[in-house]
Amino acid sequence: MLSTDTSSRIVLVVGGSGALGRACVSAFKAADWTVVSADRVEDKEADHSVVVDGAWDSHVEQLAAPAAK
């Protein structure tokens, strides 16, 4: 069953600074989701932005942190 509690709706957008990623970030933000963006550059529109250097394994804890709150 899907939760109707909007405070627990969190989405990770990989590549959130690209053209499609920016559209996804905007759409989820407009729908009141908490948005985490992971990309090689900072995403100022997302609620949380994780800048990765290509070694995704080293960023797993950063990516999971917003969901743990």
For each residue, the residues with C-beta under 8 A, 3 or more apart:
1:
2:
3: 8 9
4:
5: 8 9
6: 9 32 33
7:
8: 3 5
9: 3 5 6 32 33 34
10: 33 34 35 36 66 67
11: 28 33 34 35 36
12: 36 37 38 63
13: 16 21 24 25 28 35 36 37 38 43 46
14: 21 38 39
15: 18 20 21 38 39
16: 13 21 22 24 25 35 37 38 39 43 46 49
17: 21 22 37 39 40 41 42 43
18: 15 21 22 39
19: 22 23
20: 15 23 24
21: 13 14 15 16 17 18 24 25 37 39 43
22: 16 17 18 19 25 26 43 45
23: 19 20 26 27
24: 13 16 20 21 27 28
25: 13 16 21 22 28 29 35 37 43 45 46
26: 22 23 29 30 45
27: 23 24 30 31
28: 11 13 24 25 31 33 35
29: 25 26 32 33 35 45 46 47
30: 26 27
31: 27 28
32: 6 9 29
33: 6 9 10 11 28 29
34: 9 10 11 47 48 66
35: 10 11 13 16 25 28 29 45 46 47 48
36: 10 11 12 13 46 47 48 49 50 63 66 67
37: 12 13 16 17 21 25 43 45 46 48 49 50
38: 12 13 14 15 16 49 50 52 56 59 63
39: 14 15 16 17 18 21 42 43 49 50 51 52
40: 17 51 52 53 54
41: 17 51
42: 17 39 49 51
43: 13 16 17 21 22 25 37 39 46 49
44: 49
45: 22 25 26 29 35 37
46: 13 16 25 29 35 36 37 43 49
47: 29 34 35 36 66
48: 34 35 36 37 65 66
49: 16 36 37 38 39 42 43 44 46
50: 36 37 38 39 59 62 63
51: 39 40 41 42
52: 38 39 40 55 56 59
53: 40 58
54: 40
55: 52 58 59
56: 38 52 59 60
57: 60
58: 53 55
59: 38 50 52 55 56 62 63
60: 56 57 63 64
61: 64 65
62: 50 59 65
63: 12 36 38 50 59 60
64: 60 61 67 68
65: 48 61 62 68 69
66: 10 34 36 47 48 69
67: 10 36 64
68: 64 65
69: 65 66
